[in-house]
């Protein structure tokens, strides 16, 4: 679940940031065929916040499954900072603290298609 969530957030956030500086007549296919430099400076930095958001979504989905929740709670006992509540409060802080989003936004605006 976590890997699928990370892939979803990475792809959707990269496409969204690439789409921002363009007008509504540009399709996503044309945006994906942009400059290599722009694609590098948008997709690579967006991977890091996608890690955190993908883990949050994957953990939340697995928490909804009662047997998995019990197993994760048993594994977290005795390890400080690994409970569901502590993990879910720390991951979004990492996602917002990363400098990647401003870098990707800057690249999408400055490197035009």
Secondary structure, 3 states (H helix, E strand, C coil): CHHHHHHHHHHHHHHHHHHHCCCCCCCHHHHHCCCHHHHHHHHHHHHHHHHHHHHHHHHHHHHCCHHHHHHHHHHHCCCCCCCHHHHHHHHHHHHHHCCHHHHHHHHHHHCCC
